[in-house]
Amino acid sequence: MDISEVRKGSKIMIDGVPYNVEEAEFMKPGKGSAIYRYKLRNLVDGSSTNKTYHSGEKFTGANVNTREGQFLYREGNNFIFMNTDTFEQYTIEETLLGDKSHFLKEGTIVTTMMLEEKPLDITLPIFVELKVTKSDIATKTDTVTAQLKSATVETGYQIDVPTFIKEGDTIKVDTRTGTYVERVVTKK
């Protein structure tokens, strides 16, 4: 793969390690060859790095594929998933998941990125529904702006919610930003 083909979202191998291109910037100075600047995320340990390359350099594409998985349970710092096609189980460490672990509850369907047969990362659904297990008491004050209070959901994640949310309510959370979207009303 020529450097000019590498774009944001490309998966490439550098020194035997798979990287995801997070940002790509092209610069053509007045003299000399074109410069490509990349922000890369290591798909094995999750670390980020910035690298600069010159035109003409070559890369090997990472043999990455995706499959659907279902989160089963947590065991210490490991999250256990099941391939929904073959029913095989696989483990992803909490350090690889990062903040995504805050939105996983049993039964959540995810897309798992695999390098050969090694799980690297997951893609969560955009919205998840989580039950509020603990909620601060709201104080009434005269104000024009909406008031927020802190609440803890079933996964242990703390989130700011409107004052009318109480313990036992189910809320919809945006997994991209980690913010409250709306209260889920259950039909009786």
N, C-alpha and C positions, 0 to 999 in steps of 0.2 A: 504494500500500500504506500503510495507516494504521499509525502507530507501535505501536498495541496488537496488531497482527498480526505484528510482528517478534519472532522467538524465537531461541533458541540454534540455530545451524546455518543460519539464513537468510542468503541472499546479497543484499546491497543495494548500490545505487550512491550514493556521496556525492561531489559535485563531479566527476562523470564517472569516478570510480575505483571498481572493485568491491571490496567488503569482505565478509568472513565474520564473522558474529556468534559470537564465542567464548563469551561469558558475557552473560547478560541479567539485570538486577535491576530490580524494580518497587518504587517507594516512593510511598506516599500520605501526604503531610504533613497536619497538622491543617487548615491553611489553604492555599489556592491549588490549582493543578493538579497532577496526578500527575507524578512524575519517573521517567524510564527511564534507567538507566545501562547502558552497553554496553562490553564489551571487544571491540574490532574488530581483525581481522587484514587488512591490505592484501593483496589477492590478486595484485597485480602485483609488489611488491617484498618481501613477506613481513613487513613491519614491523607492530608492534602499537601500538594507541592506545586510550585510554579516552575516551568521549564521553558527555555527558549531554544528554537531550532532554526536552521537556515534552509532555504529551498533546495531541493534535490535529495534531502535525507529520506530514508525509507523506514517503514514500520511493518510489523506483523500484526494483523488483526487478531484480537483475542477470540478464542472459540467459546463464545458465551451464548447460552440459550436460556429460555425462560420456561417455567412450568407452573401450573396452578397448584397451590398447596393450602392446607388448612392448619391453623394453629391449634394444637392439642392441649399442651400444658407447659408449665415452667418447672424446671428442676435446677435449683440453685441459680447459677448465672447462665444456664442454657435454656433455650426455647426449643421445644420439640414440635415439629411440623410433620404433616403427612402428605405425600403426593396423592392428589385426588384421583389420578388415573391408575396407579399401580398399588396404592395403599402402603407403600414403603415409607418408613419414618426417617427423618433426617434432623440434625441438630444445628442450630445457629447460636453462636455465643452472643451475649448481651452487648459486648463491646462492638461487634459488627452492626448490630441493629441501631445502636445509639438511641435517640429520642423516639424512634418508631416503637420501641418496647412499651411506651406509655399507653399505646392505643390498641394493644393486643389483648383480646379476651377470648376465652375458649370458643372455638367454632369459627373464628374470623377467617375468611378466604382471602389469600394474598397471592401475588405473582412473585415467584422466587427466581432470582437470577442465578444461574449455575455456570461454573467454569468446569467443563467436562462433567464430573459427578459431584463436585464440591459446591455447596451453597455459599453464595457470596453476599447477597443482599435480598431484601424483599421490597415490593411495592404494595403499599396499603391501599384499601379503598379510600376514596376522597373523603367520605364521611363515615363515621362509626357512631353507634348509639351506645352510650355508657350510663350506668346507674350511679346516681349521686349517693355516696355512703356517709359523707360528713359535710355539713354546711355551716358556715359562720352565721351568727345572728345579725340581721341587718338592722341598722338604726335609721329611723325616718328623719330626714332633714329637708328643709325647703331648698330646692335646687332646680335648675332648668335642665341640667345634664342628667343622663341616665346613671344610676348608681350601680356599682358592681360590688360583689363580695366574693370571698374565696370559698371554693368547694373542693372536696376530694371525691374522685370517681372510683369505681370498683377496681381499677388497675393500680391505684395508689397515686395517680397523677393529680396535681393541684391545678385548678383552672379558675379563672374569674368568670362569674355568672351573674345575671341580673338578680336583684334582691328577692324576686318572687319564687325563685327556685328553692326547693326544700329537700331534705333527706328523703330518699325513696323515689324521687323523680328520675326519669330517664331523659338524657339530653343528647342532642346531636352535636358532634365535635368535628371540626375540619382538621384532618390529619396533616395537611400541608402547613398550617399555621399554628395548630394546637389551641385553637380558640373555639369558644362557644358559638353555635349557630342558632339553635332553637330548642325549645322543650318539646319532647315527643309526647303527644297525647295518645293514650291507649283507649281504644273503644271498648265499652263495657257491654 
